[in-house]
Amino acid sequence: MCYFILFLHCTLLFVLAQYQRKCTDSGGTMRLLTRQLMFTSSLALMLAGFGFCLPARSSSQPRLDLLELIDHQRVGFNWRNVTCPLCKTVFTILDIALLNDANEERVARAVSEACIRLHLADEQVCREIIELFRDDFIRALQQSLLWPSEACAILVGPSCGAFDVYAPWNITLPKVPKPPVKPPSPPKPGSPQSRVLFLTDIHWDKEYEVGSAADCKEPLCCRNDSGSPTWRRREAGYWGTYSKCDLPLWTVENLLQNAAKSGSWDWVYWTGDIPAHNVWSQTRKQQLSELTVISRLIHKHLGPNVTVYPAIGNHESTPVNSFPPPFIHGNRSASWLYDAMAEEWAPWLPKQALKTLRYGGFYTAEIQPGLRVVSLNMNFCARENFWLMVNSSDPANQLQWLVQILQASEDKGEKVHIIGHIPPGLCLGSWSWNYYHIVNRYESTITGQFFGHTHLDEFEMFYDEATMTRPLGVAFIAPSVTTYVNLNPGYRVYYVDGNYHDSSRLVLDHETYILNLTEANHGPSAPHAPEPNPQWKLLYRATEAYGLPTLFPSDCDGLLQTFVKDDRVFQKFWYLKHKGHVSEQCKEACKTRELCSLRSGRYDELELCDALNGFGGNLARAVRKTLC
């Protein structure tokens, strides 16, 4: 996906250069180039806000406009030469051109050719990713609210219009007053605890091949088309590889076998991302097949008596990140995916949960009397989801639905755990702000937030909105099953205040288990042969590693303060964040970035932390450079 966004930008430059060289051609060629320019410009503009390689920006930040991009590439074309009336005329013609399928085909060929000539990816990757993305993106663009004045506001400047596709919006909270906040107390010794298995970012690669090249030119390696390694150390290992590689199925199954043997589970949270990172060559049939295989493997190894509560990742759909709102019907809707999920997950979820799952990919269910789970479709907050061009204001009314669930739970005295894939601090600004507002209002009801997506072991803090100093919530971000990139495979175990009267249902502790690939791929008896029965080992237990009584919000905030004062403890966190496989320490700007990120349960808090430290947006860009 990084390649896709990058070459759309570069294609604009490519077409501009073509425009210059052929400006004396016939009128027909001129018209064709002009249309290509208009459409490619629009693609680049719209996708800039969604690309994995480019950071989202708040409305208060200056935007990197296309003029700067063109100047950096020394292309002899300047948007300052375009007047506001001419710009609006061009984009008005664009709206009409999009009605003609022949223009779409021409532009697709131009973009593909630019990708190849600029060496942004292998020729096959270039051609396949354009073919995969173009139809859905064009349909989203056609239905979007982007007016010529908004496009020209970016190109020419604010005097030519306003860019407000992601304008601020607010959910409505009930008028019921917030109950008095009672600080939680640790449970009495011997109180019951719930043991919860947490799986995220499995990324099974069915084309994984042992002995293939771990270093390749494609975005994903260790595959049957990755070629042969140049030296033995850089070949794909049996159990996985420290590189830009995903996992073979036997490693995933070995993890589940190990988890099944390590004791009974009260329940399981599973926050998505099943397919591999070969996002340029995926089909709906393949995605559904992988959904079925992994869902049934989990059911097989963990047994029929363990309930699994899944959430949808951004990789479940194809094209990746493509999650249209429910008002998009027909073949472009997401029903092909949601219906299959409802069928596979029916043994775990009640009928009402399956109903909302089919509608918008989210649901709620009672885990035990007094405890409820809410599974959110975080793709409706993701800047990479280009369908949000159509409407980014609470897609599917998911947050308003969440408020209703939380109010009903507050009325009944229930506690609620929220699970999802993408952490809220990485969401679009308005979505993140509203979610933060909801967590503040229902801080006594929401007692756990669990996410994945980053592949790393970290967390995001939530504070009271009045002062932004009193900690009231923690979003735990668990490490991935996959090795992508340069990681050990891993999984998480949460210990939650258990099922008894007046239980806080808060997270008391967590453990992280890893498969050390250096040991697993080289058995002690035969150094060049894999260990036949690898051991998943405890990497650390949080309270023991950091000397904490619990993982209540106040304890996590105290740990954050310790990171500031004691670099030794912070460096331990940095090591554990990468599942025990990191090549260097995190100092100076890197440490400041991490500390900002840990405080940033709300989008704009990261921007503020960045500004206060004088890094001019660089830290925010580094934090938000999420995985493809």
Secondary structure, DSSP 8 states (H G I E B T S, - for coil): -HHHHHHHHHHHHHHHHHHHHTTTS-HHHHHHHHHHHHHHHHHHHHHHTT-TTS----TTS----HHHHHHHTT-S--GGGS-HHHHHHHHHHHHHHTT-HHHHHHHHHHHHHHHHHTTSS-HHHHHHHHHHHHHHHHHHHHHS---HHHHHHHHT-GGG----TT--------SS------------TT--EEEEEEE----B-TTB-TTSBSS-SSSS-SBTTS---SSGGGB--SS--SSS--B-HHHHHHHHHHHHHT---SEEEE----B-S-TTS--HHHHHHHHHHHHHHHHHHH-TTS-EEE---TTSSSSTT----TT--GGGSSHHHHHHHHHHHTTTS-HHHHHHHHHHS-EEEEEETTEEEEE--GGGG-TT-GGGGT--SSGGGHHHHHHHHHHHHHHHT-EEEEE-SS-GGGS-HHHHHHHHHHHHHTTTTEEEEEE-SSSS-EEEEEE-TTTS-SEEEEEEE---SS-TTT---EEEEEEEE-SSTT----EEEEEEEE--HHHHTS-SS-TTS--SS---EEEEEHHHHHT-S---HHHHHHHHHHHHH-HHHHHHHHHHHTTT--SS---THHHHHHHHHHT-SSHHHHHHHHHHTT-TTHHHHHHT----
